[in-house]
Amino acid sequence: MDLWYALVDLLPFAWAQPGMMFFMKNALLAVLVITPLFGILSTMVVHSRMSFFSDALGHSAFTGMAIGALCGFREPTWAAVAFAVLFALLFNVVRRRSALASDTVIGVFSSTAVALGIFLSTLNGRSFTRFNALLVGDILSVEPAKVGLLALILLLVVLLWAVSFNQLMLSAVHPALADSRGVRVFWQETVFSMAIAVVVTLSMTWVGLLVINSLLVLPAASARNVARNMRQYHLFSLLGAVLSGVAGLMTSYYAGGSAGAAITLYLAVWFALTFLVRKK
């Protein structure tokens, strides 16, 4: 982190002065790690028409938090990660073996997860207010260790894209054709779903449950408005996510609002701009 702090000290901002406001410097690093993750994963979410899957995963992560708190875990985030991964695996099994549409299966799992989470968090008259912070998030509370973990996940996701990008895209566009070509569609989808589950769960406490779904939809939705090929599609999604993340963090700091909401608003503006110029 010392190297990162030395680089940030060169920025022309009051909070970037040496030896002060390390929470803001940590938050900036977190944004630079989180937003590329969302930008990359967003392309597959939109391409696979699973826009509400991340929302359902957020609900499952909330339930995992409630389970972790109920069991007395010192760090309930890991219980949330485990529950979200299990949720993603069960979702893929049910979707694979059922004739129901993906959005229907997502609705079933999402409603069940949020109901279970609320029930467990209010069990024996407990107050729900202790989980209110998850709804809005606080990126200024990010810890360097969690940023390092997300950086490792970013590296793994990039490696996954490099190794199995064609298989993932073919599985999303035409699962039957992918099966006939020897692609293990179920495991491709499962690994992809688990990656989303881990990213959503770890970043939920910083971004906020109420807006986290938009971070997995708006980058790629904006990119589809202007991209002419797959390379541009991924590039515009990545750039839109990173630029909106940095701008949202700065706006949040100076205006005193939620960083997650500010990032989402910038992504919405990015979508509007790309929508207006899509014909050109």
N, C-alpha and C positions, 0 to 999 in steps of 0.2 A: 504493500500500500504506500510505502514511502515514495516510490517512483511516481505513482499516480498523483499523490499530493504535490510533488514537485512540479509536475506538468500542469496541474490545475492552478498552482500559484502564479503561473504566467498569464492567466486570463485577466482581462481588465474589469473585474467585478469586485465590489467591496467584500463580498463573502469569500472571495478567492484569495484573500490576503494570507500570507504564511502564518501557520500556527493558530488558526481560528476557523470556526464553523465547519468542523470536520463532518458534521451530519449532512450538510449540503453537498459536500464533495463526495461523500458516500452515495448520496441520492443520485447525483449526476452519473456516477459510475454504474449504479444499478439501472438507470434508464438506458444507458448505452449498451447494457447487456440484455435487458428485458425486451426492449423494442425490436432488435433484430430477431429474437426468438419469435415474437408475435408476428412480425412481418413474414417470416418464412412459413410458420405453421398456418398463417392466415390463408396462404395460397391453396393449401390442401383442404382446409375447412370449407372455403367457398367452392372450390372445384368439386368436392365430394358432396356438396349440398347438405352440410351438417352444421349450419350456422348456429343452431341452438344447442349443439352438443356441449360447447364450452360453458354455456349457461347451466346446463344440467350438471356438468362436472363441478361448477362452483357450488351448487347446492349440495352435491355429495361431499365436497371438501368441508363445507360448513357442518354437515353431519359428522364427519370425521373429527372435526374440532370439538364438537359436543361430546363425542365418545371419549376422546382423549382427556377432556376436562373432567368427565364423569369418573374415569378410571384413575384420576389423580396424576396423570403424566406431567412431568415437569415441562416438557415441550410438546404440546398437543399437535403441533404442525405435522410431526411425523406420523401420528395416527391419521391425520387428514390425508396425507400423501398415500398411505397404505389403503385407506378406504376408497380414495379416488381411483387408484390403480385397479382395485378389485371391481369398482363400479364400471370402469371402462372395459374390463375383461368380460364381465357379465353382459354388458350392453352388446358387445360384439357377438357373443354366443347367442343371445336371444335374437338379435337382428338377422344373424346367419341362418338360424333354424326356424324362423317365423316368416309368414307371408305378409306381415304387417310392414307398412312403410316406415322409413327411418324416423320421420318426425313423430309418428305415433309411438314408436318404442322410446324415443327420447322423452316424450310427454309422460309416459308411464313411469320411467325411471326418475325423471326430474321431480314429479309430484310426490312420489314415494320418498325420495331422499329429503326433500325439504320438510315434509310432514314428520319424518323420523327425527330430523335435526331439531325441529321446534319442540317436539314431544320430549326428547332427551334433555334439551337445554332448560326446559321448564319443569322437569320432573321434581316431585317433592316440594313444589312451590318456589323453586329457584327463579331468580330474576333473569330475564332475557337480555337485560341492558349490557351485561358484560361482553356480549357478542356484537354490540352495535358498531364497534370499531371495524369489524370485518366488512360491514356494508359500505363504508366510505373509504377505508384504507388510509395509511399514513406512510408515504414513501420516505419521509425524513427519519423514520425509525429503523431504516434498513441497517443490518449489521454486515461488516465486511466478510464474515464467514459465509453468510447466505449469498452474497454477491459472487464469491468464489465458486460456490456450488452451482449457481446459475450459469456462470461462465463455463464450467465443465459440461453442463447440460447443453449449452449452445454449441460447444465443440462436438459433442456426440450427435446432435441434430444435424449439423453440417456434414459430418461423416455419413450419417444415414442418408442424407440427400445425395451425396456424391456416389454412394454405393448402389442405392436402390431407387433413384429418382424415376427412371423409366417404368419400373414395376409399379411404383406407387401411383403414378399418373394413369397407367393402363388399368390398374385395379379400380381407380376412381371413375374413369370414363366408361369402361366396359368390363365388369367383373367376369362375365362368362368367357369373353375372349381372352382375358388374362389367365383364367383357369386352363383354357385350351392350349395356351403357350407355356404351361408349366409354372406359372407364377402362383405362389402360395398366398392367395388373396386374403384369407382369414388372418394369417400371421402378419402380413403387411399392414392390414387395417388395425390389428391389435397393437402392434408396436407403435404405430402412429397415434392411436388413441391414448396409449399409456404416456407417450411423450407429452401430449396435450394435458393429460391429467396432472403430471408432475409440475409442468410449467404453471398451469392455472392455480394449483394449490399453493405453490411456494410464493407466487406473486400476488395472491389474493389479499394478504394482509397489508400490502403496500398500495395496490391499485384500487381495491374495493370490489366487493362482490356485485354491486349494482351496475358497474360499468365494464367489468372485465370481459364480458361477451363481445362488446363493441370492438375491443382491441384485437379480437380474432376474426372480425368480419370486415371492418371498414378499410384496413390497408389493402387487402386483395380486391375488395369491391371497387375501390377507387382505381386500382391498377387496371382492372378489366375494362374500365371506361376508355383508356388511352393506349393500352398495350397492343402491339401488332403481332407479337410472337411471344413464346413462352419465356424467353430470356428477359424481355422487357416487362413481362407480367411479374416476375419475381423481383426484378430490380426496382420497379416503381413501388411495389408493395413494401420492400425493405426500406427504401428511402423515405416514403411517406410515414412509416411507423417511427423511424429514428428522428426525423425532423419534427414531427408532431410531439414525440416524447420529450425532446429537449425544450421545445417552445412551451409545452405544457408545464414542465417543471419550473421554468423561469417565471412564467405567468403566475403559477401557484405561489412561488416564493414572494414575489413583489405584491401580489394582490391579496395574499393570505387565504386563498381558497384551496379546494381539494385538488391535488395533483392528478389523480385519476380522471376526475371530471374534466379538468382543463385539457388533458391529453386527448380525451374523447372528443371534445369540442373542436380541437384543431384537426383531428381526423375527419370530423364531419365537414369542416370547411374544405379540407383537401378533397373529399368526395364530391362536394358541390362544384368545386373548380374543375375537376376532371370530367364531371358530368356535362358541364357547359361547353367544354371544348372537345367532347368525344367525337363529334362528326368531322372535325377538322383533322 
